[in-house]
């Protein structure tokens, strides 16, 4: 009953995750999951770990996984932090690095968990509007702040900032933390992890959910200077000393080490994305130039909400957002070639005169 709630509970508007339908016959293009299975090496490692040792706590430092991630990015393990999905990593960042007297800055159209964390942890914030082309203009962040966070590529737009623009921001903003949420960077032209060696206030967040087809395993991580990592470790060890279980540690480590498999499924997604964009443009959709495993689209003749409903009637689910500037846009996950063929066929039916 609500009379037992803490005061903050009544004030929260929780994050709403994408729909997870139980009907297995639905083509699910709404939550940006990778359409291909995890690395066989990861699955084998999970099976091998499923034994009597599950009675024991996992390594609280997750050292095996940190070493695998550090090796993959040419870093030392003390520059790596891991958590139970990138959402937990982000939660610790908001609580441990972004809670200051001055407001933090993030895009007005972006990952909708950011304002939720701000309200949960009492972090002041000021959204910064995307420009008229839905791009993050980092020149607009050249103002007094308690920290900056943005996804790159951004979600739900799929657009990226340039390395030069980020470096210019970092040069001008050395007195507060800059967090780049790279949940989709595997499908983009660039990742900025290497810049943490030059900028001690830069923190990069990534996840295995999309890139390595491990959304169900819940493994996220951050790369930063040892001083920033220490802050996150302090928060983690005051919240949950064992966030990564034994199965996740084994599977995630094996997935990171299987670079060849990762590149194979990443390249397949990118190839399908290219074909999807062409097919959608042929149907008179306006498609933003995606650097992710989804596309953000609008159609001049039919409202996005009507298209989404018509697709649902054909057992295809896509994501529709109700932000005023994006109300006529759909976010469509890149699925298998067969799923995309079904999508395009359905859209032809829906849009035919």
N, C-alpha and C positions, 0 to 999 in steps of 0.2 A: 504493500500500500504506500502511496506517495508520501504520507506523513512521516515515514521512516527514511525518506531520501535525504542525503546531504543537499545543501542548497544548490550546489553546482549542477546536480543532475537535472533539475528542472530547467536550467538555463541552456542545456546542451541540445544542439540539433545534430544527431549522429550522422556520420558518413553512411551513405547508402551504396552498398556494393552492387555490381552488375547482377542481373537475374541469373540464377542457376536452375534451369528447368529440369524436372525429373524425367520428362518424356525423352527417351533416347533417339526418337525419330526426328527430332528438331535439329536443324542446321544452326549451330550456335556461333554467331559472328558478333557477339556483343561484349566480350570481356577480354579480348586481346590475348587469349591463350594460344600457345604454339600448337599448330595442328598436327605436329609430328611427335612421336613418343620420345621419352628420355633416352640418353645414351645406354646401350646394352651394358656397358661397363658399370654405369651407375646402378642399374637394376640388379646386376650381379653382386655388387658391393652391399646393397641393401639386404639382399637375401642372405649373404654370408654373415651379416651382422645380426640377423634374426636368430639369436640363440640364447643360451643361458646367461650370457653377460648382460642382457637387458635388465637384470636385477640390480646392476650396478649403475651409479650415476655416470653420465658422460663427462668427458674432459671439460671442466668449466672454462678453460681458455680456448677450446676448439683449435688447438695448435696445428693439427694436421691440415685442417681446412685453411687456416691462415697462411700456412706455408705454401699450400697449393696456389692460393690466390696471389700471394706475394711473388712466387716464381712466375706465374702467368703474366704479371705486370712489371717484372723487373724491379721489385721493391723489397724492402726488409719487412718481416712479419710485424714489427712494432708499428707499422704504418697501416695496419689492417684491423678493422673491427667487424665482427659478425653478429647477426641477430636473427630472431625468428621472423623472417621476412623483412623486406625493406620498410614496411610500414612500422614495425617495431623499432628499427634503426632510426627512422625519421622521428618517431615519438621521443626517443632518447635525445636526439639532436635538438628538438624544440625545447625540451625540458632542461637540457644541460648546456646548450650553446647559444640559444636564441632568446632567452628570457632576460631582457635588459630593460632599463627605463625607456629607451627610445624604441619606436615601433620598427618592426621588421617589414621588409618589402617583398612582395611576390606578385605574379601576374594576376589580373582580374579574371582571366579565363585560363584555368590551369587545373592541377590536381586538387579536387575538392576536399581532400583530407587536410590541407594546409590550414584553412580557417577553423576546422574542427579542433586540431591540435592547439591552435592559439587560444581558443575558448577553454579547452580542457586544462591547459597549463597557465592560463592568465598571461598570455603573451600579446602585447599590443601590436597591431599590424595595420598597414596601409596598402591596399591593392594598387597596382600600377597597370593602367590600361594598355592592352595590346594596341599596336597601331592599326590603321585601317585595313592593312593586309593580313591581320591576325599574327603579326610577328612580334616577338619580344625585342623592344628597342632598349638596349642596355644603357644608352645615354640618358634615358629617363630615370635610371636608378642612381644617378649621380647627385644624391641628396643625403642629408643626415639620416642615419639609420642605426638600428640595433642588430642588423644582420640582413642578409639577402638570400632568398631561396627561389629556385625555379627549375623546372624540368627541362632537360635538353637531350633529345627533342621534347618539345612541349606536348602535353596532352590536355585536351583532345585534338589539337590542331595538327600535330605531327611535324611541325616546323622546328628548325634548329637555328641557334646563333652561331656565329663564326668564332674560330679560335682567336682571331685578332680582336674581336669585340670583347670577348671574355678577358683577355689579357689587359686590354685598356681599362676595363672595369676594375680588375684586381689591382692595377697600378694606382688607381684613384681611390681605392677603398681598402686600405691596408689595416684599418683600425677596427674592423668588424668581420665576422665570419661570412663567407660566401659559400653557399651550399648548392651544388649542381646535382640534381636528381636524374641520373642516367639510366632509368629503368628500361629505356628503349634504345640505348646507344649501340647495341650490337647490330642494329639494322640501319645505322646511320653511317655517314662518311667519316666521322671522327669521334674519339673519346678524349676527354681532357685529364685522364688519370695522371699522366706524366707531369702535368703542371704542378702537382702538389709538392714536387721537389723544389720548386722555385717560389712558391707562395704558401707560407705557413698558415695563412687564414683560409685556404681553399679546402673544401671537403667534398668528395665525390661519393654518391650513393649509387649502388647497383643491386641487381637481384638476379637470381637464376630462373625466375618464374617464366619470363618470356623467352629469353635467349637460349636457355637449356631445357625448355619444356618441363620445368619442375615446379609449376605453380602449386601443386599439391604437397610439396615437401616443405615449403615455407623457409627459405633461406635468403637472407639479404646481407649486405655488407657495405662498409664504407672504407675509403682510402683518404688518408690525411697525414699531417705532421704528427709525430708521436705525442705532442702536447695536446692536440685535439682528441686523439685516440684515447689518451688517458682520461679525459673528461667523460667520454662515452663509457669507458670501462667502469668508472666510479658510479655512474648512473645505473648501468646494467647490474653491477654487483650489489646495488641497493634495492634492486627491483626483482631480478631473477638471475641467480648465479649460473643456472644451467639452461640457457634459452635454446640451445641446439642439441637435440636428442641424438642418441647413438646412430640411429638409422639415417637421420639427416646428415650427420657428419660424414658417415661412410659414403652415402650416395652423392652428396655435394662435392666431396673431394674427388671422387672418381669422375664426375661429370666435368669438373674444371680441368682435370688432367687429360680428358679425351677431346683434345683440340680439334682433331680431324672430324669427329662426328658433329661437334658444334658448328664448324664451318659448313658442313654439308647441309644441315637443316636451315641454317641462316641463309645460305645462298638460295635454297629452294623458296623460302619465304620472299626474298627480295625479287626473284624472277617472277613469282606469281603476282607480287605487288605491281610490277611493271605492266604485266598483261591486264591486271584488274583496272588500273588507271586508264589504260587505252580503251578498254571496253566500256567503262563508265563514261568517258568523254564522248565516245561514239553514240551514247544514249543522251547526250546533251547535259550531262552533269558537269558542274564546276568542281574540280578536284584540287585541293591544296597539295603542293609538292611534298608528299610524305617522306619522312626519314625513319619511319617506324614500321611496325607490323600491322598497321591499320591505315585507313584512309578517311579523310574528313571531307564530306561532299554535300552539295546542295543542288537542287534542280529548279530551273526557272518556271516550270509549268505546274508543278505539284508540290504541295506543302510536305515538309519532311515528316511530320506526324502522320499524314495520310499514307505516305510511302511505307513508313515503319509498320503501320497497322495492316496494310495490304500484304506486306511480306510475312507478317506473323500469321495471317490467314493461310499462307502457303508454307507454314512451318519453318520460316527463316526468321531469326531474331537478330536485330541490329540495335545499336544504342542511340537513343534520342535524348538530348539534353534540353532543359527548359530555361537556360540562361537567355536573357533578352537578345543578346547579340548572336547567339548560336541556335536559336529556336528553330531555324529553318535548315539546320545541318544534321547530318547523320554521321556517326562514327561506325565504320564497318571494318571488322577484323579480317585480316588476310587468312583465309582457310586453305584447305587443300585445293588443288586444281578442280576436282570434282565438285566441291562445295561452291567455289566461285562460279563454275559453269551453271550450277543450279540457281545461284543468285542472279546472274546476268539474264538467264532465261526468264526468271520470275519478273525481273524489272522490265523486260521487253513486254511481257503481258500487261503489266500494270500501267506502263506509259504509252502503250500504243494508242493512236488517236481513236 
